[in-house]
Amino acid sequence: MCLGVPGRIVGRDGEMGTADFDGLRREVCLSYTPEARPGDYVIVHVGFAISLLDEDEALRTLEVLRAIPGGLDEVSR
């Protein structure tokens, strides 16, 4: 099973950027979402931002993931 996790873009340098996943920051590739800017939420799958996401939906999804024991642990890998 694959899971895309919402992250908020906090920095961008060309096709690469930094996404914040509920306090954990990771480098992500933004080549599939060239319109993404700092402050936008994106769905990230295996290090690639694959789509933009509405902030309300992103926050609801993060809330669900937080409710699952260890739900956001995999983001750190």
N, CA, C and O atoms as a Tripos MOL2 file, in Angstrom:
@<TRIPOS>MOLECULE
protein
  308   307    77     0     0
PROTEIN
NO_CHARGES

@<TRIPOS>ATOM
      1 N           0.8400   -1.1700    0.0000 N.3       1 MET1
      2 CA          0.0000    0.0000    0.0000 C.3       1 MET1
      3 C           0.8890    1.2380    0.0000 C.2       1 MET1
      4 O           1.9180    1.2770    0.6750 O.2       1 MET1
      5 N           0.4880    2.2270   -0.7500 N.am      2 CYS2
      6 CA          1.2260    3.4810   -0.8200 C.3       2 CYS2
      7 C           0.4370    4.5780   -0.1260 C.2       2 CYS2
      8 O          -0.7940    4.5700   -0.1100 O.2       2 CYS2
      9 N           1.1620    5.5030    0.4360 N.am      3 LEU3
     10 CA          0.5100    6.5890    1.1430 C.3       3 LEU3
     11 C           1.1620    7.9050    0.7700 C.2       3 LEU3
     12 O           2.3830    8.0450    0.8320 O.2       3 LEU3
     13 N           0.3500    8.8570    0.3850 N.am      4 GLY4
     14 CA          0.8160   10.2180    0.1630 C.3       4 GLY4
     15 C           0.5090   11.0140    1.4100 C.2       4 GLY4
     16 O          -0.6030   10.9400    1.9340 O.2       4 GLY4
     17 N           1.4610   11.7640    1.8890 N.am      5 VAL5
     18 CA          1.3120   12.5150    3.1340 C.3       5 VAL5
     19 C           1.3160   14.0090    2.8290 C.2       5 VAL5
     20 O           2.1510   14.4790    2.0560 O.2       5 VAL5
     21 N           0.3880   14.7640    3.4290 N.am      6 PRO6
     22 CA          0.3900   16.2040    3.1940 C.3       6 PRO6
     23 C           1.5380   16.8980    3.9100 C.2       6 PRO6
     24 O           1.8310   16.6160    5.0720 O.2       6 PRO6
     25 N           2.1710   17.7960    3.2040 N.am      7 GLY7
     26 CA          3.2350   18.6080    3.7820 C.3       7 GLY7
     27 C           3.1050   20.0360    3.2840 C.2       7 GLY7
     28 O           2.6010   20.2780    2.1870 O.2       7 GLY7
     29 N           3.5620   20.9760    4.0920 N.am      8 ARG8
     30 CA          3.5040   22.3900    3.7190 C.3       8 ARG8
     31 C           4.8750   22.8110    3.2220 C.2       8 ARG8
     32 O           5.8790   22.6150    3.9070 O.2       8 ARG8
     33 N           4.9180   23.3880    2.0300 N.am      9 ILE9
     34 CA          6.1820   23.8490    1.4630 C.3       9 ILE9
     35 C           6.6700   25.0540    2.2750 C.2       9 ILE9
     36 O           5.9490   26.0370    2.4410 O.2       9 ILE9
     37 N           7.9050   24.9600    2.7760 N.am     10 VAL10
     38 CA          8.4750   26.0640    3.5620 C.3      10 VAL10
     39 C           9.6530   26.7180    2.8560 C.2      10 VAL10
     40 O          10.1400   27.7620    3.2900 O.2      10 VAL10
     41 N          10.1090   26.1100    1.7760 N.am     11 GLY11
     42 CA         11.2030   26.6850    1.0040 C.3      11 GLY11
     43 C          11.2830   26.0110   -0.3400 C.2      11 GLY11
     44 O          10.8730   24.8620   -0.5050 O.2      11 GLY11
     45 N          11.8210   26.7440   -1.3030 N.am     12 ARG12
     46 CA         11.9290   26.2040   -2.6480 C.3      12 ARG12
     47 C          13.2080   26.7140   -3.2940 C.2      12 ARG12
     48 O          13.5680   27.8840   -3.1590 O.2      12 ARG12
     49 N          13.8910   25.8100   -4.0030 N.am     13 ASP13
     50 CA         15.0740   26.1660   -4.7720 C.3      13 ASP13
     51 C          15.0090   25.3800   -6.0750 C.2      13 ASP13
     52 O          15.4580   24.2360   -6.1460 O.2      13 ASP13
     53 N          14.4470   26.0050   -7.1000 N.am     14 GLY14
     54 CA         14.2700   25.3180   -8.3800 C.3      14 GLY14
     55 C          13.2410   24.2110   -8.2520 C.2      14 GLY14
     56 O          12.1240   24.4360   -7.7850 O.2      14 GLY14
     57 N          13.6310   22.9990   -8.6750 N.am     15 GLU15
     58 CA         12.7120   21.8650   -8.6170 C.3      15 GLU15
     59 C          12.7350   21.1440   -7.2750 C.2      15 GLU15
     60 O          12.0080   20.1680   -7.0940 O.2      15 GLU15
     61 N          13.5440   21.5980   -6.3420 N.am     16 MET16
     62 CA         13.5990   20.9870   -5.0170 C.3      16 MET16
     63 C          13.0340   21.9660   -3.9900 C.2      16 MET16
     64 O          13.0440   23.1810   -4.1900 O.2      16 MET16
     65 N          12.5490   21.4140   -2.9070 N.am     17 GLY17
     66 CA         12.0140   22.2570   -1.8550 C.3      17 GLY17
     67 C          12.0530   21.5430   -0.5310 C.2      17 GLY17
     68 O          12.4440   20.3790   -0.4470 O.2      17 GLY17
     69 N          11.6450   22.2490    0.5070 N.am     18 THR18
     70 CA         11.5490   21.6740    1.8420 C.3      18 THR18
     71 C          10.0910   21.6810    2.2460 C.2      18 THR18
     72 O           9.4030   22.6960    2.1360 O.2      18 THR18
     73 N           9.6280   20.5300    2.7160 N.am     19 ALA19
     74 CA          8.2450   20.4050    3.1730 C.3      19 ALA19
     75 C           8.2420   20.1180    4.6630 C.2      19 ALA19
     76 O           9.0890   19.3840    5.1730 O.2      19 ALA19
     77 N           7.2880   20.7030    5.3430 N.am     20 ASP20
     78 CA          7.0980   20.4960    6.7800 C.3      20 ASP20
     79 C           5.9330   19.5290    6.9660 C.2      20 ASP20
     80 O           4.8110   19.7930    6.5330 O.2      20 ASP20
     81 N           6.2210   18.4050    7.6190 N.am     21 PHE21
     82 CA          5.2160   17.3890    7.9140 C.3      21 PHE21
     83 C           4.9480   17.4040    9.4180 C.2      21 PHE21
     84 O           5.5190   16.6110   10.1680 O.2      21 PHE21
     85 N           4.0850   18.3010    9.8440 N.am     22 ASP22
     86 CA          3.7090   18.3680   11.2530 C.3      22 ASP22
     87 C           4.9390   18.5330   12.1560 C.2      22 ASP22
     88 O           5.0420   17.8980   13.2050 O.2      22 ASP22
     89 N           5.8640   19.3940   11.7290 N.am     23 GLY23
     90 CA          7.0520   19.6810   12.5250 C.3      23 GLY23
     91 C           8.3240   19.0040   12.0460 C.2      23 GLY23
     92 O           9.4180   19.4040   12.4430 O.2      23 GLY23
     93 N           8.2050   17.9970   11.2090 N.am     24 LEU24
     94 CA          9.3580   17.2940   10.6600 C.3      24 LEU24
     95 C           9.5910   17.8110    9.2460 C.2      24 LEU24
     96 O           8.6730   17.7830    8.4260 O.2      24 LEU24
     97 N          10.7830   18.2760    8.9460 N.am     25 ARG25
     98 CA         11.0820   18.8420    7.6280 C.3      25 ARG25
     99 C          11.9380   17.8870    6.8110 C.2      25 ARG25
    100 O          12.9030   17.2960    7.2960 O.2      25 ARG25
    101 N          11.5390   17.7650    5.5430 N.am     26 ARG26
    102 CA         12.2500   16.8910    4.6110 C.3      26 ARG26
    103 C          12.3550   17.5720    3.2570 C.2      26 ARG26
    104 O          11.4950   18.3660    2.8760 O.2      26 ARG26
    105 N          13.4250   17.2470    2.5350 N.am     27 GLU27
    106 CA         13.5890   17.7360    1.1720 C.3      27 GLU27
    107 C          12.6580   16.9400    0.2580 C.2      27 GLU27
    108 O          12.5490   15.7210    0.3830 O.2      27 GLU27
    109 N          11.9900   17.6370   -0.6580 N.am     28 VAL28
    110 CA         11.0810   16.9840   -1.6040 C.3      28 VAL28
    111 C          11.3340   17.5220   -3.0070 C.2      28 VAL28
    112 O          11.7780   18.6550   -3.1890 O.2      28 VAL28
    113 N          11.0440   16.6890   -3.9820 N.am     29 CYS29
    114 CA         11.1490   17.0940   -5.3780 C.3      29 CYS29
    115 C           9.8190   17.7300   -5.7870 C.2      29 CYS29
    116 O           8.7550   17.1540   -5.5610 O.2      29 CYS29
    117 N           9.8850   18.9100   -6.3850 N.am     30 LEU30
    118 CA          8.6960   19.6490   -6.7880 C.3      30 LEU30
    119 C           8.5100   19.6740   -8.3110 C.2      30 LEU30
    120 O           7.7380   20.4870   -8.8180 O.2      30 LEU30
    121 N           9.1930   18.8120   -9.0340 N.am     31 SER31
    122 CA          9.1110   18.8520  -10.4930 C.3      31 SER31
    123 C           7.7180   18.4960  -11.0120 C.2      31 SER31
    124 O           7.3470   18.9300  -12.1020 O.2      31 SER31
    125 N           6.9410   17.7180  -10.2610 N.am     32 TYR32
    126 CA          5.5740   17.3840  -10.6830 C.3      32 TYR32
    127 C           4.5730   18.4560  -10.2680 C.2      32 TYR32
    128 O           3.4290   18.4350  -10.7220 O.2      32 TYR32
    129 N           4.9770   19.3780   -9.4260 N.am     33 THR33
    130 CA          4.0940   20.4600   -8.9590 C.3      33 THR33
    131 C           4.8220   21.7890   -9.1060 C.2      33 THR33
    132 O           5.1120   22.4470   -8.1070 O.2      33 THR33
    133 N           5.1210   22.1930  -10.3370 N.am     34 PRO34
    134 CA          5.9040   23.4110  -10.5410 C.3      34 PRO34
    135 C           5.2140   24.6760  -10.0300 C.2      34 PRO34
    136 O           5.8760   25.6900   -9.8100 O.2      34 PRO34
    137 N           3.9000   24.6300   -9.8400 N.am     35 GLU35
    138 CA          3.1570   25.7840   -9.3450 C.3      35 GLU35
    139 C           3.2090   25.9210   -7.8200 C.2      35 GLU35
    140 O           2.7720   26.9390   -7.2830 O.2      35 GLU35
    141 N           3.7320   24.9180   -7.1180 N.am     36 ALA36
    142 CA          3.7880   24.9460   -5.6510 C.3      36 ALA36
    143 C           4.7460   26.0270   -5.1600 C.2      36 ALA36
    144 O           5.8640   26.1580   -5.6580 O.2      36 ALA36
    145 N           4.2960   26.7850   -4.1890 N.am     37 ARG37
    146 CA          5.0710   27.8750   -3.5980 C.3      37 ARG37
    147 C           5.0880   27.7220   -2.0850 C.2      37 ARG37
    148 O           4.2410   27.0200   -1.5300 O.2      37 ARG37
    149 N           6.0420   28.3690   -1.3980 N.am     38 PRO38
    150 CA          6.0430   28.3260    0.0660 C.3      38 PRO38
    151 C           4.6750   28.7330    0.6170 C.2      38 PRO38
    152 O           4.0790   29.7260    0.2010 O.2      38 PRO38
    153 N           4.2080   27.9290    1.5640 N.am     39 GLY39
    154 CA          2.8890   28.1320    2.1550 C.3      39 GLY39
    155 C           1.8450   27.1860    1.5970 C.2      39 GLY39
    156 O           0.8230   26.9470    2.2390 O.2      39 GLY39
    157 N           2.0890   26.6370    0.3930 N.am     40 ASP40
    158 CA          1.1550   25.6830   -0.2040 C.3      40 ASP40
    159 C           1.3230   24.3100    0.4360 C.2      40 ASP40
    160 O           2.4070   23.9420    0.8900 O.2      40 ASP40
    161 N           0.2230   23.5630    0.4600 N.am     41 TYR41
    162 CA          0.2680   22.1660    0.8910 C.3      41 TYR41
    163 C           0.3060   21.2790   -0.3370 C.2      41 TYR41
    164 O          -0.3650   21.5470   -1.3340 O.2      41 TYR41
    165 N           1.0960   20.2220   -0.2560 N.am     42 VAL42
    166 CA          1.2140   19.2520   -1.3340 C.3      42 VAL42
    167 C           1.0990   17.8460   -0.7480 C.2      42 VAL42
    168 O           1.3550   17.6240    0.4350 O.2      42 VAL42
    169 N           0.7130   16.9180   -1.5920 N.am     43 ILE43
    170 CA          0.7460   15.5080   -1.2260 C.3      43 ILE43
    171 C           2.1110   14.9860   -1.6610 C.2      43 ILE43
    172 O           2.5030   15.1470   -2.8160 O.2      43 ILE43
    173 N           2.8310   14.3610   -0.7350 N.am     44 VAL44
    174 CA          4.1770   13.8520   -1.0200 C.3      44 VAL44
    175 C           4.1610   12.3300   -0.9470 C.2      44 VAL44
    176 O           3.6920   11.7390    0.0260 O.2      44 VAL44
    177 N           4.6820   11.7160   -1.9970 N.am     45 HIS45
    178 CA          4.8100   10.2600   -2.0610 C.3      45 HIS45
    179 C           6.2470    9.9460   -2.4400 C.2      45 HIS45
    180 O           6.7310   10.4160   -3.4700 O.2      45 HIS45
    181 N           6.9240    9.1730   -1.6390 N.am     46 VAL46
    182 CA          8.3270    8.7850   -1.8010 C.3      46 VAL46
    183 C           9.2240    9.9520   -2.2120 C.2      46 VAL46
    184 O          10.0700    9.8160   -3.0970 O.2      46 VAL46
    185 N           9.0310   11.0900   -1.5630 N.am     47 GLY47
    186 CA          9.9010   12.2360   -1.7840 C.3      47 GLY47
    187 C           9.5020   13.1490   -2.9270 C.2      47 GLY47
    188 O          10.1810   14.1430   -3.1840 O.2      47 GLY47
    189 N           8.4070   12.8320   -3.6230 N.am     48 PHE48
    190 CA          7.9300   13.6510   -4.7320 C.3      48 PHE48
    191 C           6.5970   14.2800   -4.3690 C.2      48 PHE48
    192 O           5.6670   13.5870   -3.9560 O.2      48 PHE48
    193 N           6.5040   15.5910   -4.5240 N.am     49 ALA49
    194 CA          5.2190   16.2620   -4.3650 C.3      49 ALA49
    195 C           4.4280   15.9600   -5.6320 C.2      49 ALA49
    196 O           4.8330   16.3460   -6.7290 O.2      49 ALA49
    197 N           3.2890   15.2640   -5.4790 N.am     50 ILE50
    198 CA          2.5520   14.8070   -6.6580 C.3      50 ILE50
    199 C           1.3100   15.6380   -6.9540 C.2      50 ILE50
    200 O           0.7640   15.5560   -8.0550 O.2      50 ILE50
    201 N           0.8520   16.4410   -5.9890 N.am     51 SER51
    202 CA         -0.2890   17.3230   -6.2590 C.3      51 SER51
    203 C          -0.4100   18.3680   -5.1680 C.2      51 SER51
    204 O           0.0460   18.1780   -4.0410 O.2      51 SER51
    205 N          -1.0390   19.4820   -5.5340 N.am     52 LEU52
    206 CA         -1.3620   20.5090   -4.5520 C.3      52 LEU52
    207 C          -2.5830   20.0590   -3.7690 C.2      52 LEU52
    208 O          -3.3880   19.2670   -4.2600 O.2      52 LEU52
    209 N          -2.7190   20.5670   -2.5490 N.am     53 LEU53
    210 CA         -3.8140   20.1750   -1.6750 C.3      53 LEU53
    211 C          -4.3310   21.4010   -0.9550 C.2      53 LEU53
    212 O          -3.5530   22.2410   -0.5030 O.2      53 LEU53
    213 N          -5.6420   21.5030   -0.8480 N.am     54 ASP54
    214 CA         -6.2830   22.5660   -0.0960 C.3      54 ASP54
    215 C          -5.8530   22.4980    1.3760 C.2      54 ASP54
    216 O          -5.7600   21.4080    1.9400 O.2      54 ASP54
    217 N          -5.5920   23.6420    1.9940 N.am     55 GLU55
    218 CA         -5.1210   23.6740    3.3800 C.3      55 GLU55
    219 C          -6.0840   22.9750    4.3340 C.2      55 GLU55
    220 O          -5.6420   22.2350    5.2120 O.2      55 GLU55
    221 N          -7.3870   23.1910    4.1830 N.am     56 ASP56
    222 CA         -8.3550   22.5390    5.0820 C.3      56 ASP56
    223 C          -8.2730   21.0210    4.9850 C.2      56 ASP56
    224 O          -8.2900   20.3270    6.0010 O.2      56 ASP56
    225 N          -8.1850   20.5130    3.7680 N.am     57 GLU57
    226 CA         -8.0800   19.0640    3.5730 C.3      57 GLU57
    227 C          -6.7640   18.5380    4.1460 C.2      57 GLU57
    228 O          -6.7360   17.4710    4.7580 O.2      57 GLU57
    229 N          -5.6790   19.2820    3.9500 N.am     58 ALA58
    230 CA         -4.3800   18.8730    4.4940 C.3      58 ALA58
    231 C          -4.4400   18.7840    6.0110 C.2      58 ALA58
    232 O          -3.9540   17.8140    6.5940 O.2      58 ALA58
    233 N          -5.0300   19.7820    6.6540 N.am     59 LEU59
    234 CA         -5.1060   19.7810    8.1170 C.3      59 LEU59
    235 C          -5.9950   18.6570    8.6300 C.2      59 LEU59
    236 O          -5.6950   18.0560    9.6610 O.2      59 LEU59
    237 N          -7.0860   18.3650    7.9250 N.am     60 ARG60
    238 CA         -7.9480   17.2400    8.3290 C.3      60 ARG60
    239 C          -7.2000   15.9190    8.1930 C.2      60 ARG60
    240 O          -7.2970   15.0550    9.0650 O.2      60 ARG60
    241 N          -6.4640   15.7630    7.1190 N.am     61 THR61
    242 CA         -5.7040   14.5260    6.9120 C.3      61 THR61
    243 C          -4.6210   14.3660    7.9710 C.2      61 THR61
    244 O          -4.4380   13.2720    8.5050 O.2      61 THR61
    245 N          -3.9010   15.4390    8.2810 N.am     62 LEU62
    246 CA         -2.8780   15.3600    9.3260 C.3      62 LEU62
    247 C          -3.5010   15.0120   10.6760 C.2      62 LEU62
    248 O          -2.9010   14.2750   11.4580 O.2      62 LEU62
    249 N          -4.6840   15.5270   10.9570 N.am     63 GLU63
    250 CA         -5.3740   15.2030   12.2070 C.3      63 GLU63
    251 C          -5.6710   13.7030   12.2930 C.2      63 GLU63
    252 O          -5.4900   13.0930   13.3470 O.2      63 GLU63
    253 N          -6.1200   13.1180   11.2000 N.am     64 VAL64
    254 CA         -6.3890   11.6780   11.1570 C.3      64 VAL64
    255 C          -5.0940   10.8950   11.3550 C.2      64 VAL64
    256 O          -5.0590    9.9320   12.1210 O.2      64 VAL64
    257 N          -4.0320   11.3060   10.6670 N.am     65 LEU65
    258 CA         -2.7470   10.6020   10.8030 C.3      65 LEU65
    259 C          -2.1960   10.6890   12.2190 C.2      65 LEU65
    260 O          -1.6080    9.7260   12.7130 O.2      65 LEU65
    261 N          -2.3810   11.8440   12.8870 N.am     66 ARG66
    262 CA         -1.9360   11.9920   14.2780 C.3      66 ARG66
    263 C          -2.6940   11.0600   15.2200 C.2      66 ARG66
    264 O          -2.1520   10.6230   16.2360 O.2      66 ARG66
    265 N          -3.9400   10.7580   14.8850 N.am     67 ALA67
    266 CA         -4.7720    9.9030   15.7360 C.3      67 ALA67
    267 C          -4.3660    8.4340   15.6530 C.2      67 ALA67
    268 O          -4.7240    7.6420   16.5250 O.2      67 ALA67
    269 N          -3.6270    8.0700   14.6180 N.am     68 ILE68
    270 CA         -3.1550    6.6920   14.4590 C.3      68 ILE68
    271 C          -1.8150    6.5680   15.1740 C.2      68 ILE68
    272 O          -0.8820    7.3080   14.8650 O.2      68 ILE68
    273 N          -1.7060    5.6330   16.1350 N.am     69 PRO69
    274 CA         -0.3990    5.4800   16.8150 C.3      69 PRO69
    275 C           0.7120    5.2350   15.7940 C.2      69 PRO69
    276 O           0.6640    4.2770   15.0220 O.2      69 PRO69
    277 N           1.7060    6.1110   15.8030 N.am     70 GLY70
    278 CA          2.8140    6.0100   14.8600 C.3      70 GLY70
    279 C           2.4530    6.4410   13.4580 C.2      70 GLY70
    280 O           3.2100    6.1780   12.5240 O.2      70 GLY70
    281 N           1.3240    7.0940   13.2820 N.am     71 GLY71
    282 CA          0.8230    7.4540   11.9670 C.3      71 GLY71
    283 C           1.7460    8.3260   11.1430 C.2      71 GLY71
    284 O           1.7630    8.2260    9.9160 O.2      71 GLY71
    285 N           2.5030    9.1700   11.7920 N.am     72 LEU72
    286 CA          3.4400   10.0350   11.0610 C.3      72 LEU72
    287 C           4.8940    9.5840   11.2080 C.2      72 LEU72
    288 O           5.8010   10.2630   10.7260 O.2      72 LEU72
    289 N           5.1220    8.4540   11.8640 N.am     73 ASP73
    290 CA          6.4920    7.9720   12.0490 C.3      73 ASP73
    291 C           7.1990    7.6680   10.7430 C.2      73 ASP73
    292 O           8.3980    7.9200   10.6240 O.2      73 ASP73
    293 N           6.4940    7.1370    9.7680 N.am     74 GLU74
    294 CA          7.1050    6.7390    8.5040 C.3      74 GLU74
    295 C           7.5970    7.9420    7.6990 C.2      74 GLU74
    296 O           8.4630    7.7910    6.8370 O.2      74 GLU74
    297 N           7.0640    9.1200    7.9640 N.am     75 VAL75
    298 CA          7.5090   10.3000    7.2360 C.3      75 VAL75
    299 C           8.9820   10.5450    7.4800 C.2      75 VAL75
    300 O           9.6700   11.1030    6.6250 O.2      75 VAL75
    301 N           9.4720   10.1370    8.6330 N.am     76 SER76
    302 CA         10.8640   10.4040    8.9930 C.3      76 SER76
    303 C          11.8400    9.4600    8.3020 C.2      76 SER76
    304 O          13.0490    9.6470    8.4370 O.2      76 SER76
    305 N          11.3800    8.4760    7.5840 N.am     77 ARG77
    306 CA         12.2860    7.5250    6.9340 C.3      77 ARG77
    307 C          12.5840    7.8850    5.5220 C.2      77 ARG77
    308 O          13.3320    7.1760    4.8490 O.2      77 ARG77
@<TRIPOS>BOND
     1     1     2 1
     2     2     3 1
     3     3     4 2
     4     3     5 am
     5     5     6 1
     6     6     7 1
     7     7     8 2
     8     7     9 am
     9     9    10 1
    10    10    11 1
    11    11    12 2
    12    11    13 am
    13    13    14 1
    14    14    15 1
    15    15    16 2
    16    15    17 am
    17    17    18 1
    18    18    19 1
    19    19    20 2
    20    19    21 am
    21    21    22 1
    22    22    23 1
    23    23    24 2
    24    23    25 am
    25    25    26 1
    26    26    27 1
    27    27    28 2
    28    27    29 am
    29    29    30 1
    30    30    31 1
    31    31    32 2
    32    31    33 am
    33    33    34 1
    34    34    35 1
    35    35    36 2
    36    35    37 am
    37    37    38 1
    38    38    39 1
    39    39    40 2
    40    39    41 am
    41    41    42 1
    42    42    43 1
    43    43    44 2
    44    43    45 am
    45    45    46 1
    46    46    47 1
    47    47    48 2
    48    47    49 am
    49    49    50 1
    50    50    51 1
    51    51    52 2
    52    51    53 am
    53    53    54 1
    54    54    55 1
    55    55    56 2
    56    55    57 am
    57    57    58 1
    58    58    59 1
    59    59    60 2
    60    59    61 am
    61    61    62 1
    62    62    63 1
    63    63    64 2
    64    63    65 am
    65    65    66 1
    66    66    67 1
    67    67    68 2
    68    67    69 am
    69    69    70 1
    70    70    71 1
    71    71    72 2
    72    71    73 am
    73    73    74 1
    74    74    75 1
    75    75    76 2
    76    75    77 am
    77    77    78 1
    78    78    79 1
    79    79    80 2
    80    79    81 am
    81    81    82 1
    82    82    83 1
    83    83    84 2
    84    83    85 am
    85    85    86 1
    86    86    87 1
    87    87    88 2
    88    87    89 am
    89    89    90 1
    90    90    91 1
    91    91    92 2
    92    91    93 am
    93    93    94 1
    94    94    95 1
    95    95    96 2
    96    95    97 am
    97    97    98 1
    98    98    99 1
    99    99   100 2
   100    99   101 am
   101   101   102 1
   102   102   103 1
   103   103   104 2
   104   103   105 am
   105   105   106 1
   106   106   107 1
   107   107   108 2
   108   107   109 am
   109   109   110 1
   110   110   111 1
   111   111   112 2
   112   111   113 am
   113   113   114 1
   114   114   115 1
   115   115   116 2
   116   115   117 am
   117   117   118 1
   118   118   119 1
   119   119   120 2
   120   119   121 am
   121   121   122 1
   122   122   123 1
   123   123   124 2
   124   123   125 am
   125   125   126 1
   126   126   127 1
   127   127   128 2
   128   127   129 am
   129   129   130 1
   130   130   131 1
   131   131   132 2
   132   131   133 am
   133   133   134 1
   134   134   135 1
   135   135   136 2
   136   135   137 am
   137   137   138 1
   138   138   139 1
   139   139   140 2
   140   139   141 am
   141   141   142 1
   142   142   143 1
   143   143   144 2
   144   143   145 am
   145   145   146 1
   146   146   147 1
   147   147   148 2
   148   147   149 am
   149   149   150 1
   150   150   151 1
   151   151   152 2
   152   151   153 am
   153   153   154 1
   154   154   155 1
   155   155   156 2
   156   155   157 am
   157   157   158 1
   158   158   159 1
   159   159   160 2
   160   159   161 am
   161   161   162 1
   162   162   163 1
   163   163   164 2
   164   163   165 am
   165   165   166 1
   166   166   167 1
   167   167   168 2
   168   167   169 am
   169   169   170 1
   170   170   171 1
   171   171   172 2
   172   171   173 am
   173   173   174 1
   174   174   175 1
   175   175   176 2
   176   175   177 am
   177   177   178 1
   178   178   179 1
   179   179   180 2
   180   179   181 am
   181   181   182 1
   182   182   183 1
   183   183   184 2
   184   183   185 am
   185   185   186 1
   186   186   187 1
   187   187   188 2
   188   187   189 am
   189   189   190 1
   190   190   191 1
   191   191   192 2
   192   191   193 am
   193   193   194 1
   194   194   195 1
   195   195   196 2
   196   195   197 am
   197   197   198 1
   198   198   199 1
   199   199   200 2
   200   199   201 am
   201   201   202 1
   202   202   203 1
   203   203   204 2
   204   203   205 am
   205   205   206 1
   206   206   207 1
   207   207   208 2
   208   207   209 am
   209   209   210 1
   210   210   211 1
   211   211   212 2
   212   211   213 am
   213   213   214 1
   214   214   215 1
   215   215   216 2
   216   215   217 am
   217   217   218 1
   218   218   219 1
   219   219   220 2
   220   219   221 am
   221   221   222 1
   222   222   223 1
   223   223   224 2
   224   223   225 am
   225   225   226 1
   226   226   227 1
   227   227   228 2
   228   227   229 am
   229   229   230 1
   230   230   231 1
   231   231   232 2
   232   231   233 am
   233   233   234 1
   234   234   235 1
   235   235   236 2
   236   235   237 am
   237   237   238 1
   238   238   239 1
   239   239   240 2
   240   239   241 am
   241   241   242 1
   242   242   243 1
   243   243   244 2
   244   243   245 am
   245   245   246 1
   246   246   247 1
   247   247   248 2
   248   247   249 am
   249   249   250 1
   250   250   251 1
   251   251   252 2
   252   251   253 am
   253   253   254 1
   254   254   255 1
   255   255   256 2
   256   255   257 am
   257   257   258 1
   258   258   259 1
   259   259   260 2
   260   259   261 am
   261   261   262 1
   262   262   263 1
   263   263   264 2
   264   263   265 am
   265   265   266 1
   266   266   267 1
   267   267   268 2
   268   267   269 am
   269   269   270 1
   270   270   271 1
   271   271   272 2
   272   271   273 am
   273   273   274 1
   274   274   275 1
   275   275   276 2
   276   275   277 am
   277   277   278 1
   278   278   279 1
   279   279   280 2
   280   279   281 am
   281   281   282 1
   282   282   283 1
   283   283   284 2
   284   283   285 am
   285   285   286 1
   286   286   287 1
   287   287   288 2
   288   287   289 am
   289   289   290 1
   290   290   291 1
   291   291   292 2
   292   291   293 am
   293   293   294 1
   294   294   295 1
   295   295   296 2
   296   295   297 am
   297   297   298 1
   298   298   299 1
   299   299   300 2
   300   299   301 am
   301   301   302 1
   302   302   303 1
   303   303   304 2
   304   303   305 am
   305   305   306 1
   306   306   307 1
   307   307   308 2
@<TRIPOS>SUBSTRUCTURE
     1 MET1         2 RESIDUE 1 A MET
     2 CYS2         6 RESIDUE 1 A CYS
     3 LEU3        10 RESIDUE 1 A LEU
     4 GLY4        14 RESIDUE 1 A GLY
     5 VAL5        18 RESIDUE 1 A VAL
     6 PRO6        22 RESIDUE 1 A PRO
     7 GLY7        26 RESIDUE 1 A GLY
     8 ARG8        30 RESIDUE 1 A ARG
     9 ILE9        34 RESIDUE 1 A ILE
    10 VAL10       38 RESIDUE 1 A VAL
    11 GLY11       42 RESIDUE 1 A GLY
    12 ARG12       46 RESIDUE 1 A ARG
    13 ASP13       50 RESIDUE 1 A ASP
    14 GLY14       54 RESIDUE 1 A GLY
    15 GLU15       58 RESIDUE 1 A GLU
    16 MET16       62 RESIDUE 1 A MET
    17 GLY17       66 RESIDUE 1 A GLY
    18 THR18       70 RESIDUE 1 A THR
    19 ALA19       74 RESIDUE 1 A ALA
    20 ASP20       78 RESIDUE 1 A ASP
    21 PHE21       82 RESIDUE 1 A PHE
    22 ASP22       86 RESIDUE 1 A ASP
    23 GLY23       90 RESIDUE 1 A GLY
    24 LEU24       94 RESIDUE 1 A LEU
    25 ARG25       98 RESIDUE 1 A ARG
    26 ARG26      102 RESIDUE 1 A ARG
    27 GLU27      106 RESIDUE 1 A GLU
    28 VAL28      110 RESIDUE 1 A VAL
    29 CYS29      114 RESIDUE 1 A CYS
    30 LEU30      118 RESIDUE 1 A LEU
    31 SER31      122 RESIDUE 1 A SER
    32 TYR32      126 RESIDUE 1 A TYR
    33 THR33      130 RESIDUE 1 A THR
    34 PRO34      134 RESIDUE 1 A PRO
    35 GLU35      138 RESIDUE 1 A GLU
    36 ALA36      142 RESIDUE 1 A ALA
    37 ARG37      146 RESIDUE 1 A ARG
    38 PRO38      150 RESIDUE 1 A PRO
    39 GLY39      154 RESIDUE 1 A GLY
    40 ASP40      158 RESIDUE 1 A ASP
    41 TYR41      162 RESIDUE 1 A TYR
    42 VAL42      166 RESIDUE 1 A VAL
    43 ILE43      170 RESIDUE 1 A ILE
    44 VAL44      174 RESIDUE 1 A VAL
    45 HIS45      178 RESIDUE 1 A HIS
    46 VAL46      182 RESIDUE 1 A VAL
    47 GLY47      186 RESIDUE 1 A GLY
    48 PHE48      190 RESIDUE 1 A PHE
    49 ALA49      194 RESIDUE 1 A ALA
    50 ILE50      198 RESIDUE 1 A ILE
    51 SER51      202 RESIDUE 1 A SER
    52 LEU52      206 RESIDUE 1 A LEU
    53 LEU53      210 RESIDUE 1 A LEU
    54 ASP54      214 RESIDUE 1 A ASP
    55 GLU55      218 RESIDUE 1 A GLU
    56 ASP56      222 RESIDUE 1 A ASP
    57 GLU57      226 RESIDUE 1 A GLU
    58 ALA58      230 RESIDUE 1 A ALA
    59 LEU59      234 RESIDUE 1 A LEU
    60 ARG60      238 RESIDUE 1 A ARG
    61 THR61      242 RESIDUE 1 A THR
    62 LEU62      246 RESIDUE 1 A LEU
    63 GLU63      250 RESIDUE 1 A GLU
    64 VAL64      254 RESIDUE 1 A VAL
    65 LEU65      258 RESIDUE 1 A LEU
    66 ARG66      262 RESIDUE 1 A ARG
    67 ALA67      266 RESIDUE 1 A ALA
    68 ILE68      270 RESIDUE 1 A ILE
    69 PRO69      274 RESIDUE 1 A PRO
    70 GLY70      278 RESIDUE 1 A GLY
    71 GLY71      282 RESIDUE 1 A GLY
    72 LEU72      286 RESIDUE 1 A LEU
    73 ASP73      290 RESIDUE 1 A ASP
    74 GLU74      294 RESIDUE 1 A GLU
    75 VAL75      298 RESIDUE 1 A VAL
    76 SER76      302 RESIDUE 1 A SER
    77 ARG77      306 RESIDUE 1 A ARG
